[in-house]
Each structure stands twice: as structure tokens, then as C-alpha cells.
Amino acid sequence: MPNFKVKQGLTLSISLLLSFNLQATENGTMMQYFHWYNSSDGTLWNDVQTNSLELAQNGITALWLPPAYKGASGSYDVGYGVYDMYDLGEFDQKGSVRTKYGTKDQYIAAISEAHKNNIQIYGDVVFNHRGGADGKVWVDTKKVDWDDRNKEIGDKWIQAWVDFTFPGRNDKYSNFHWTWYHFDGVDWDDAGKEKAIFKFKGDGKAWDWEVSSEKGNYDYLMYADLDMDHPDVKKELKDWGEWYINTTGVDGFRLDAVKHIKYQYLQEWIQYLRNKTGKELFTVGEYWNYDVNNLHNFITKTQGSMSLFDAPLHMNFYQASKASGHYDMRRLMDGTLMKDNPTKAVTIVENHDTQPLQALESTVDWWFKPLAYAFILLREEGYPNVFYADYYGAQYNDKGHDINMVPVKHLKELITARKKYAYGKQNSYMDDPNIIGWTREGDQSHPKSMAVIMTDAAGGGKWMATGKASTEFKDHLSNRTESVWTNSDGWAYFPVNGGSVSVWVSQ
């Protein structure tokens, strides 16, 4: 679970909060502070520094920032084509000193400013692959089938781009150089100009396991695939992690593409860093699969060492938004981590991969997003993550299409409602195919009660218990303008407009 802040700005884990009998002053809310099409002008780190105070005041307690190191495309790389993880925008490599988001100094300044405002920073870590090699070598390989990575087609010597010497950095921070035996395979033979998956041959060479069993073995994803069984690789990634934490002061990690990386090593890596640094290092993995059983398996195999993004919940939101009011809202949590393992669920509505024109495009319709955000922000289950483009909006052009993502209506008010009112006993009323709701009765530090009601179809209402007798409630979102009064038992009939959500708060 993420850290929470107490009044003096001290960061304490939940266990310490309990031991000192302290009450967290606010719920944790995470924000993905980027999208795929952010400008390449190098200003994002400065924006973090500028906006941290406003975000904290609104209720954001942690920012997931994009990969901070140099990518294969230099200042245009979103960060997932990893070239040099020690270059945080400091060295003239791949055509620029800065990354897409700024320089090393700007990155560290942004983190420092966020910390001043009691916002934690989670660094995005990509371990699966390396791209943009400095040289190529001949490697003996077996070509394998695209759709069954265990099916070998034939032997072939290839020229592979796998030599990484980082001449622009000149061994500063690390003198580790990567070459062919640090990898398991590539998807390009430069000699034959052939696009295929080539698995390297040699002592100890095989696809890593355990990884996702999709495509037989989903170790290989792209570029030059790291060999997580090689002792040099394992040590270098740990050394880098320690350097990165000490250099930047990040508070945790978002781990990319974890279903493609040996599960056991990810657990080993994060536990090593927690032991070395003495920090909690909240960590969330991206295991993008809509079958919750695969997520359960990963959490079990890694002994609960990290949380996962709730991809099945996102898909439920997407399907509900496309169903024209015919989705059974009682089932919104079915097959999700939010329902099965809420303490390990990072709940999301959208991210950089699901936004329009991206690889996993499954964009939740605009009208349903306020409902979805109310669901992840105002219920007690899970750790909610807000998407940059839903908060600020985004305009971009790609693949011949002009995209205009407008800010989600009421999103800022919903984040504030989480900060102020989403506490105490939860009473759920998930008992109608279209109109669902729940109440939160508050606690000693947050005495107001809250009733949330939403519908994907026609308007209506629902009787719900609030724990507040003979009390006036008003809609925090102003979708409804009247007052609702509870009866002497604390119950009231709370209305909602069609295709909408209302958040009723005691006055």
C-alpha cells in the first residue's frame, strides 16, 4: 500500500500509523503525470515543479512520472525505448542532452518541489529491453515463430544490434557495457535485413521463466531482450536501482511490462532495494491482461511484493461505456483486483496505452468517465490513479487523425471529494442493473457523510443509509441543485440524473 502523510509532513507507512495511533489526514491519490503525446519540448519536469502545489491542494498525493532516462530516439523518445538508464538528461547522446521531458537537474528539482508539497514520486522503470545500441555483433541464433515462441524454425547467424558502450557518458556512474550474452534475443537481423524473432544460442541461453504463457512464452517483447538469468545483468540492475534512488530521491516505482520479465527477479530486485535503502518503495507493476487470474498468479509468485494496475476493471469501464445503458452495473467489479484483492489493486480509468491511437486503445467514452472516476476515487477498495490527459486534456495528431481529449467533467471535484469525504464505514447498494450507489459514513477526523449514486441509463434514485439522522445533503458536483434530508434513521432517497453521477455530502 502507498504511504500516507500526516500533518507535520512526515511520511509513515500504514503499520507505523497504526502503531502510533495516528489518523491519516487524507486518502492517497496517484496521478500518471504524462500521456503518450506530451510535447517533446522538454518542459514536463518544469511543469511538475510549477503544478505540484495546486495538485497537492486538490488531493493528489503521488505522481507517476514517465521514464526519466535517455531513450533510443533521444529527445523524442517517450521513454520506453530504453538506451541508457544512467543518462537522466545529462549527456550528449542520441542527438540531445535532455530527454523528451527535460534535463537531469530539472528532474531532480521537480522531485524536490513535489516532496515539499507532500507528493511522492514513482519512477517509471523499464527492464525488459534495450534499444539504440552503439554497435552490432554476429550471434548464433534460432529463429522462432511469432505466435509460438517455443516453436523453433531454424538456425541462423545474424548481425544483432546489442553492443552498448555509451560513449557519450564515458563510463560515468557505471563502467558496465552490454553485449550479446546479456540478452536472450532480438527481432532484427541487420545482415539479412530480416524482421523475425531470433533467440540467442549459447550456454544457459533460453527464454526466461516464469513469464506470461501467452504466445507459448512471452519473454520476448521488443528490441534486445534482457536475460534475467545472467548474473551480470541481475547485479547491474540492482546497482542501477540503488544509484537511481540515491540520486533522485524517488519514493517508489512503476514497473513496465512485468509479464515479460522473470517474476522471481522482479521480487528479488525490489526486496534488495528496500533492504538497502530502508525505504518502503511502493511499487506497482504493469501486467496488462484482462483475466484477473493471471494477475492473481503474478501476485502470488512474487509474494505480494508489489501492486498491479487493475486492467480488468478498466475493461469493465470500457465495455460499460459502449453498452448504451445495457451494461449490468451490478457487475462492474466482477473479475477485478478491486474486488478480489483491493490492497494490491491500483485502479485506473485510462492510461497512455489505452488512449486514442495507441497500441491498447480501449478509450472509455467521455460520458462514462465521471462515473468511472467516482467509482475508483470514492470507494474504499483500491489505490486510484488519475490520468494526465483526463485531468488536463490533450490535443494531438497521429496516423492521420486529430484527437482532442477534453478534461473529464467534475474530475477535480471528485479528487477533492476523495480527499475530504471518502472515509469511514462503506455501505454498498450494487443492487440494480443501471442505478448503483454507496455511502461513506465518515470518521472522527472526517465527520461528514457522503452518498454516491450513478446510472448508465435513465435517471432515478435509491434509498441509502448514511449514518446521519435528520441531516441535509447537497450534491458536491452540482448536477442536482435541491437538498436531500435524511430521516430519523439516517436513510434518504438520493436522486441522480440520467447517464450521470451525484455525490451527496452532509451539510
C-alpha positions as CSV (number, residue, x, y, z in Angstrom):
1,M,0.0,0.0,0.0
2,P,1.2,3.6,-0.6
3,N,2.5,5.9,2.1
4,F,0.2,8.5,3.7
5,K,1.1,11.9,5.0
6,V,0.4,13.2,8.5
7,K,0.2,16.8,9.5
8,Q,3.8,17.5,10.1
9,G,4.7,16.3,6.6
10,L,6.3,13.1,7.9
11,T,5.8,10.1,5.7
12,L,4.8,6.9,7.6
13,S,3.7,3.5,6.5
14,I,0.3,2.2,7.4
15,S,1.8,-0.1,10.1
16,L,3.6,2.8,11.7
17,L,0.4,4.9,11.6
18,L,-1.4,2.2,13.4
19,S,1.4,1.7,16.0
20,F,1.4,5.4,16.8
21,N,-2.4,5.6,16.7
22,L,-2.2,8.4,14.2
23,Q,-5.0,9.2,11.7
24,A,-4.0,9.9,8.1
25,T,-5.1,13.4,7.2
26,E,-6.0,12.4,3.6
27,N,-6.5,9.5,1.3
28,G,-3.8,8.6,-1.2
29,T,-4.4,9.5,-4.8
30,M,-1.9,8.8,-7.5
31,M,-1.6,10.6,-10.9
32,Q,0.0,9.5,-14.1
33,Y,1.6,12.8,-14.9
34,F,2.1,12.3,-18.7
35,H,0.4,10.8,-21.8
36,W,1.9,9.3,-24.9
37,Y,1.7,12.6,-26.9
38,N,3.1,15.1,-24.4
39,S,5.1,17.8,-26.2
40,S,8.8,17.0,-26.9
41,D,9.9,20.5,-25.9
42,G,11.5,19.3,-22.7
43,T,9.1,21.2,-20.3
44,L,7.4,18.4,-18.4
45,W,9.8,18.4,-15.5
46,N,9.3,22.1,-15.1
47,D,5.5,21.7,-15.3
48,V,5.8,19.2,-12.4
49,Q,7.6,21.8,-10.3
50,T,5.1,24.5,-11.2
51,N,2.0,22.5,-10.6
52,S,2.9,20.4,-7.5
53,L,1.3,22.8,-5.1
54,E,-2.0,23.0,-6.9
55,L,-2.1,19.2,-7.3
56,A,-1.4,18.7,-3.6
57,Q,-4.1,21.2,-2.6
58,N,-6.6,19.4,-4.9
59,G,-5.8,16.0,-3.3
60,I,-3.0,14.4,-5.4
61,T,-0.5,12.6,-3.1
62,A,1.8,10.8,-5.6
63,L,2.9,11.3,-9.2
64,W,3.9,8.5,-11.5
65,L,6.4,10.2,-13.8
66,P,7.5,8.9,-17.2
67,P,10.9,7.2,-17.8
68,A,13.5,9.8,-17.0
69,Y,16.4,8.3,-18.8
70,K,17.7,8.5,-22.4
71,G,15.8,6.6,-25.0
72,A,16.8,5.3,-28.4
73,S,15.1,8.3,-30.1
74,G,16.7,10.9,-27.8
75,S,14.6,13.9,-27.0
76,Y,11.6,12.4,-28.9
77,D,11.5,9.1,-27.1
78,V,8.5,8.7,-24.7
79,G,10.9,6.6,-22.6
80,Y,10.1,3.0,-23.4
81,G,12.8,2.5,-26.0
82,V,15.5,2.4,-23.3
83,Y,19.0,3.3,-24.3
84,D,21.0,4.5,-21.2
85,M,19.4,4.3,-17.7
86,Y,22.2,6.3,-16.2
87,D,21.6,9.3,-18.5
88,L,18.8,11.3,-16.9
89,G,19.3,14.2,-19.4
90,E,22.9,14.9,-18.6
91,F,25.0,13.6,-21.6
92,D,25.0,14.4,-25.3
93,Q,23.7,11.1,-26.5
94,K,21.2,10.1,-29.2
95,G,21.2,13.7,-30.6
96,S,20.5,15.6,-27.4
97,V,21.5,16.2,-23.8
98,R,17.9,16.5,-22.4
99,T,15.3,13.8,-22.7
100,K,11.8,14.4,-24.0
101,Y,10.9,15.8,-20.6
102,G,13.9,17.9,-19.7
103,T,17.3,17.7,-18.1
104,K,18.6,15.8,-15.0
105,D,18.8,19.0,-13.0
106,Q,15.2,19.8,-13.9
107,Y,14.0,16.3,-13.0
108,I,15.7,16.4,-9.5
109,A,14.3,19.9,-8.9
110,A,10.8,18.7,-9.8
111,I,11.1,15.8,-7.4
112,S,12.3,18.1,-4.6
113,E,9.4,20.5,-5.2
114,A,6.9,17.7,-5.2
115,H,8.3,16.5,-1.8
116,K,8.0,20.0,-0.4
117,N,4.3,19.7,-1.1
118,N,4.0,16.2,0.4
119,I,3.7,14.5,-3.0
120,Q,5.6,11.2,-3.5
121,I,7.3,10.4,-6.8
122,Y,7.2,7.0,-8.5
123,G,9.8,6.5,-11.2
124,D,8.9,4.5,-14.4
125,V,11.3,1.6,-14.8
126,V,11.7,-0.4,-18.0
127,F,13.8,-3.5,-17.6
128,N,12.5,-5.7,-20.4
129,H,14.7,-4.4,-23.2
130,R,17.3,-2.1,-24.6
131,G,17.3,-0.1,-27.9
132,G,19.6,2.1,-29.9
133,A,22.7,0.0,-29.5
134,D,26.1,1.6,-30.3
135,G,27.3,-1.4,-32.2
136,K,26.4,-4.8,-33.7
137,V,27.9,-8.3,-33.4
138,W,27.5,-11.7,-35.1
139,V,25.3,-14.0,-33.0
140,D,24.3,-17.7,-33.4
141,T,20.5,-17.9,-33.1
142,K,17.4,-19.9,-33.6
143,K,14.6,-18.2,-35.4
144,V,11.3,-18.8,-33.6
145,D,7.6,-18.5,-34.6
146,W,6.0,-15.1,-33.9
147,D,2.9,-16.7,-32.4
148,D,4.6,-19.6,-30.5
149,R,8.0,-18.6,-29.2
150,N,8.7,-22.2,-28.2
151,K,8.5,-23.3,-31.8
152,E,11.9,-23.1,-33.4
153,I,12.0,-22.7,-37.2
154,G,15.7,-23.0,-37.9
155,D,19.3,-21.9,-37.2
156,K,20.8,-18.6,-38.4
157,W,23.8,-16.5,-37.7
158,I,22.7,-12.9,-37.6
159,Q,24.1,-9.4,-37.0
160,A,22.4,-8.1,-33.9
161,W,22.5,-4.5,-32.5
162,V,23.4,-5.5,-29.0
163,D,26.7,-3.6,-28.1
164,F,26.0,-0.8,-25.7
165,T,29.1,1.2,-24.7
166,F,27.6,4.6,-24.1
167,P,30.5,6.7,-25.4
168,G,28.7,10.0,-24.6
169,R,28.7,9.1,-20.9
170,N,32.3,7.8,-20.9
171,D,31.6,5.3,-18.0
172,K,30.5,8.0,-15.6
173,Y,28.4,6.3,-12.8
174,S,28.9,2.8,-14.2
175,N,31.5,1.2,-16.5
176,F,29.1,-1.7,-17.3
177,H,28.9,-2.3,-21.1
178,W,26.2,-4.5,-22.6
179,T,26.8,-7.1,-25.3
180,W,25.1,-10.1,-26.8
181,Y,25.4,-12.6,-23.9
182,H,23.4,-10.1,-21.7
183,F,20.4,-10.7,-23.9
184,D,18.1,-13.5,-24.9
185,G,17.1,-12.4,-28.4
186,V,16.3,-9.7,-30.9
187,D,13.8,-9.1,-33.7
188,W,16.1,-7.8,-36.4
189,D,19.0,-9.3,-38.4
190,D,21.0,-6.4,-39.8
191,A,23.0,-8.6,-42.2
192,G,20.0,-10.2,-43.8
193,K,17.6,-7.2,-43.2
194,E,15.1,-9.7,-41.8
195,K,12.4,-8.9,-39.3
196,A,11.9,-12.0,-37.2
197,I,12.3,-13.2,-33.6
198,F,15.8,-14.7,-33.1
199,K,16.6,-16.5,-29.9
200,F,20.2,-16.5,-28.9
201,K,22.1,-19.8,-28.6
202,G,24.8,-20.4,-26.0
203,D,25.5,-21.8,-22.5
204,G,22.4,-21.1,-20.4
205,K,20.5,-19.4,-23.2
206,A,16.8,-19.9,-23.2
207,W,13.7,-17.7,-22.8
208,D,13.3,-16.7,-19.2
209,W,10.7,-18.4,-17.0
210,E,8.3,-17.7,-15.2
211,V,6.8,-15.1,-17.5
212,S,3.4,-14.9,-19.2
213,S,2.5,-18.0,-21.1
214,E,0.9,-16.0,-23.9
215,K,2.5,-17.0,-27.3
216,G,3.9,-20.0,-25.5
217,N,6.4,-17.9,-23.7
218,Y,6.1,-14.1,-23.7
219,D,9.6,-13.3,-22.5
220,Y,10.4,-11.5,-25.8
221,L,8.5,-8.3,-26.5
222,M,10.8,-5.9,-28.4
223,Y,14.3,-4.6,-29.1
224,A,17.2,-6.5,-27.4
225,D,15.6,-8.6,-24.7
226,L,17.4,-8.8,-21.3
227,D,18.5,-12.1,-20.0
228,M,17.3,-12.1,-16.4
229,D,19.2,-15.3,-15.6
230,H,22.6,-13.7,-16.3
231,P,24.3,-12.8,-13.1
232,D,25.9,-9.7,-14.5
233,V,22.5,-8.4,-15.6
234,K,20.9,-9.1,-12.3
235,K,23.7,-7.3,-10.4
236,E,23.8,-4.3,-12.8
237,L,20.1,-3.7,-12.5
238,K,20.3,-3.7,-8.7
239,D,23.3,-1.4,-8.8
240,W,21.4,1.0,-11.1
241,G,18.3,0.9,-8.8
242,E,20.4,1.9,-5.8
243,W,22.1,4.7,-7.7
244,Y,18.8,5.9,-9.1
245,I,17.1,6.2,-5.7
246,N,20.1,7.9,-4.1
247,T,20.5,10.3,-7.0
248,T,16.9,11.3,-7.4
249,G,15.1,10.6,-4.1
250,V,12.2,8.8,-5.8
251,D,9.7,7.1,-3.4
252,G,8.7,4.1,-5.4
253,F,8.3,2.6,-8.9
254,R,6.0,1.8,-11.7
255,L,7.5,-1.3,-13.4
256,D,6.8,-1.7,-17.1
257,A,5.8,-4.9,-18.9
258,V,6.2,-7.2,-15.9
259,K,4.5,-10.1,-17.6
260,H,7.5,-10.3,-20.0
261,I,10.1,-10.3,-17.2
262,K,11.1,-13.2,-14.9
263,Y,8.7,-12.8,-12.0
264,Q,11.2,-14.1,-9.4
265,Y,13.8,-11.5,-10.4
266,L,11.3,-8.6,-10.0
267,Q,10.6,-9.7,-6.5
268,E,14.3,-10.1,-5.8
269,W,15.1,-6.6,-7.2
270,I,12.5,-4.7,-5.2
271,Q,13.3,-6.5,-2.0
272,Y,17.0,-5.9,-2.4
273,L,16.4,-2.1,-2.8
274,R,14.0,-2.0,0.2
275,N,16.7,-3.7,2.3
276,K,19.5,-1.4,1.0
277,T,17.7,1.9,1.3
278,G,15.4,1.2,4.3
279,K,12.5,2.8,2.3
280,E,9.1,1.3,1.7
281,L,9.3,1.9,-2.1
282,F,5.7,1.5,-3.1
283,T,5.8,-0.4,-6.4
284,V,3.1,-1.1,-9.0
285,G,3.6,-3.4,-11.9
286,E,2.0,-3.2,-15.4
287,Y,0.7,-6.7,-16.1
288,W,-1.7,-5.9,-18.9
289,N,-4.1,-8.8,-19.1
290,Y,-7.9,-8.8,-18.7
291,D,-8.1,-12.2,-17.0
292,V,-7.8,-11.5,-13.3
293,N,-6.5,-15.0,-12.6
294,N,-3.2,-14.1,-14.4
295,L,-2.9,-11.1,-12.1
296,H,-3.5,-13.3,-9.0
297,N,-0.8,-15.7,-10.2
298,F,1.7,-12.9,-10.6
299,I,1.0,-11.5,-7.1
300,T,1.2,-15.0,-5.6
301,K,4.5,-15.8,-7.4
302,T,6.1,-12.5,-6.3
303,Q,4.8,-13.0,-2.7
304,G,2.7,-9.8,-2.8
305,S,5.9,-7.7,-3.2
306,M,4.1,-5.2,-5.5
307,S,0.7,-4.0,-6.6
308,L,-0.7,-4.3,-10.1
309,F,-2.8,-2.0,-12.3
310,D,-6.4,-3.3,-12.5
311,A,-6.6,-3.8,-16.2
312,P,-9.8,-5.9,-15.9
313,L,-11.5,-3.0,-14.2
314,H,-10.5,-0.7,-17.0
315,M,-12.1,-3.1,-19.5
316,N,-15.3,-3.2,-17.5
317,F,-15.4,0.6,-17.6
318,Y,-14.8,0.5,-21.4
319,Q,-17.5,-2.1,-22.0
320,A,-20.0,-0.3,-19.8
321,S,-19.3,3.0,-21.7
322,K,-20.0,1.3,-25.0
323,A,-23.2,-0.5,-24.0
324,S,-25.7,2.3,-24.4
325,G,-27.2,1.8,-20.9
326,H,-27.4,-2.0,-21.3
327,Y,-24.4,-2.9,-19.1
328,D,-25.3,-4.6,-15.8
329,M,-23.8,-2.1,-13.4
330,R,-24.1,-4.6,-10.5
331,R,-21.2,-6.5,-12.2
332,L,-18.8,-3.5,-12.5
333,M,-16.3,-5.0,-10.1
334,D,-16.6,-8.6,-11.3
335,G,-13.4,-10.3,-12.3
336,T,-11.3,-7.4,-11.0
337,L,-8.5,-6.9,-8.4
338,M,-10.5,-4.1,-6.9
339,K,-13.0,-6.8,-5.8
340,D,-10.7,-9.8,-5.2
341,N,-7.5,-8.2,-3.8
342,P,-8.2,-4.4,-3.1
343,T,-5.0,-3.8,-1.2
344,K,-3.0,-4.8,-4.3
345,A,-5.2,-3.0,-6.8
346,V,-4.1,0.3,-8.4
347,T,-7.4,1.3,-10.1
348,I,-7.4,3.2,-13.3
349,V,-9.9,4.5,-15.9
350,E,-7.3,5.3,-18.7
351,N,-3.6,5.3,-19.4
352,H,-1.1,6.2,-22.1
353,D,-1.6,2.8,-23.8
354,T,-5.4,2.9,-23.9
355,Q,-5.8,6.5,-25.1
356,P,-6.8,7.1,-28.7
357,L,-4.5,5.8,-31.4
358,Q,-2.3,3.8,-29.0
359,A,-1.4,0.1,-29.0
360,L,-4.0,-1.0,-26.5
361,E,-6.6,1.6,-27.5
362,S,-9.8,1.0,-25.5
363,T,-10.8,4.5,-24.6
364,V,-13.6,4.8,-22.1
365,D,-16.3,7.1,-23.6
366,W,-16.3,10.7,-22.3
367,W,-19.9,10.5,-20.8
368,F,-19.0,7.5,-18.6
369,K,-15.6,8.8,-17.3
370,P,-17.1,10.8,-14.5
371,L,-18.9,7.7,-13.3
372,A,-15.7,5.6,-13.6
373,Y,-13.6,8.1,-11.7
374,A,-16.2,8.4,-9.0
375,F,-16.1,4.6,-8.7
376,I,-12.3,4.4,-8.2
377,L,-11.9,7.7,-6.1
378,L,-14.8,7.4,-3.7
379,R,-15.0,3.8,-2.8
380,E,-12.7,2.2,-0.2
381,E,-11.2,-0.5,-2.4
382,G,-8.0,0.1,-4.3
383,Y,-5.5,2.9,-4.8
384,P,-6.8,5.2,-7.5
385,N,-4.6,6.5,-10.3
386,V,-5.8,9.6,-12.3
387,F,-4.6,10.0,-16.0
388,Y,-2.9,13.3,-17.1
389,A,-5.0,13.6,-20.3
390,D,-8.2,13.2,-18.3
391,Y,-7.2,15.9,-15.8
392,Y,-5.7,18.5,-18.2
393,G,-7.0,17.3,-21.6
394,A,-4.8,16.5,-24.6
395,Q,-4.7,17.6,-28.2
396,Y,-2.6,15.7,-30.8
397,N,-2.4,14.3,-34.3
398,D,-1.2,10.8,-35.2
399,K,-1.9,8.4,-38.0
400,G,-3.9,11.0,-39.9
401,H,-6.3,11.7,-37.0
402,D,-6.8,14.8,-35.0
403,I,-7.5,13.9,-31.3
404,N,-9.0,16.2,-28.7
405,M,-9.3,14.7,-25.3
406,V,-11.2,17.2,-23.1
407,P,-10.7,17.3,-19.4
408,V,-13.1,14.9,-17.6
409,K,-16.1,16.7,-16.2
410,H,-16.0,17.0,-12.4
411,L,-12.7,15.2,-12.1
412,K,-11.1,17.8,-9.9
413,E,-14.2,17.9,-7.7
414,L,-14.1,14.1,-7.4
415,I,-10.5,14.2,-6.3
416,T,-11.3,16.8,-3.7
417,A,-14.3,14.7,-2.5
418,R,-11.9,11.8,-2.0
419,K,-9.6,14.0,0.0
420,K,-12.3,15.4,2.2
421,Y,-15.2,12.9,2.4
422,A,-14.3,9.3,1.4
423,Y,-13.7,7.9,4.9
424,G,-15.3,5.5,7.3
425,K,-17.8,2.7,7.0
426,Q,-18.9,1.9,3.5
427,N,-22.4,0.7,2.7
428,S,-22.9,-0.6,-0.8
429,Y,-26.0,-0.7,-2.9
430,M,-24.9,-2.5,-6.0
431,D,-28.4,-4.0,-6.4
432,D,-29.8,-2.6,-9.7
433,P,-28.7,-3.2,-13.3
434,N,-28.5,0.5,-14.0
435,I,-28.5,2.6,-10.8
436,I,-25.9,1.8,-8.2
437,G,-24.6,3.6,-5.2
438,W,-22.8,3.5,-1.9
439,T,-22.3,5.7,1.2
440,R,-19.3,6.5,3.4
441,E,-20.2,7.4,7.0
442,G,-17.0,9.4,7.8
443,D,-14.7,9.0,10.7
444,Q,-13.6,11.1,13.7
445,S,-11.3,13.3,11.6
446,H,-13.6,13.5,8.6
447,P,-17.1,13.7,10.2
448,K,-19.1,14.4,7.0
449,S,-21.1,11.6,5.4
450,M,-21.2,11.1,1.7
451,A,-23.7,9.3,-0.6
452,V,-22.6,8.5,-4.2
453,I,-25.2,7.4,-6.8
454,M,-24.7,6.8,-10.5
455,T,-26.6,5.4,-13.5
456,D,-25.6,4.4,-17.1
457,A,-29.2,4.8,-18.2
458,A,-32.3,6.8,-17.2
459,G,-32.3,8.9,-14.1
460,G,-33.8,7.8,-10.9
461,G,-32.8,7.3,-7.3
462,K,-32.1,5.0,-4.4
463,W,-32.7,4.7,-0.7
464,M,-29.4,4.6,1.1
465,A,-28.2,4.7,4.8
466,T,-25.8,7.5,5.7
467,G,-25.3,7.2,9.5
468,K,-26.5,10.8,9.8
469,A,-30.1,11.3,11.1
470,S,-32.2,14.3,10.1
471,T,-29.3,15.8,8.1
472,E,-29.3,17.9,4.9
473,F,-27.2,16.7,2.0
474,K,-26.2,18.6,-1.2
475,D,-24.6,17.4,-4.4
476,H,-20.9,18.2,-4.3
477,L,-20.9,18.1,-8.2
478,S,-24.0,20.4,-8.5
479,N,-25.5,18.0,-11.0
480,R,-28.6,18.3,-8.8
481,T,-29.5,21.6,-7.1
482,E,-32.0,20.5,-4.5
483,S,-31.4,19.4,-0.9
484,V,-31.9,15.9,0.4
485,W,-32.8,15.3,4.1
486,T,-32.3,12.0,5.9
487,N,-35.0,10.7,8.1
488,S,-34.6,9.9,11.8
489,D,-32.9,6.6,11.0
490,G,-30.3,8.2,8.7
491,W,-31.8,7.0,5.5
492,A,-32.7,9.1,2.4
493,Y,-33.8,8.8,-1.2
494,F,-30.9,10.2,-3.3
495,P,-31.7,11.1,-6.9
496,V,-29.4,11.1,-9.9
497,N,-29.8,12.4,-13.5
498,G,-29.7,10.1,-16.5
499,G,-26.2,8.9,-17.5
500,S,-24.7,10.8,-14.6
501,V,-23.3,10.7,-11.1
502,S,-24.1,12.7,-8.0
503,V,-22.0,12.9,-4.8
504,W,-24.3,14.0,-1.9
505,V,-22.4,15.4,1.1
506,S,-23.8,16.2,4.5
507,Q,-24.0,19.9,5.3
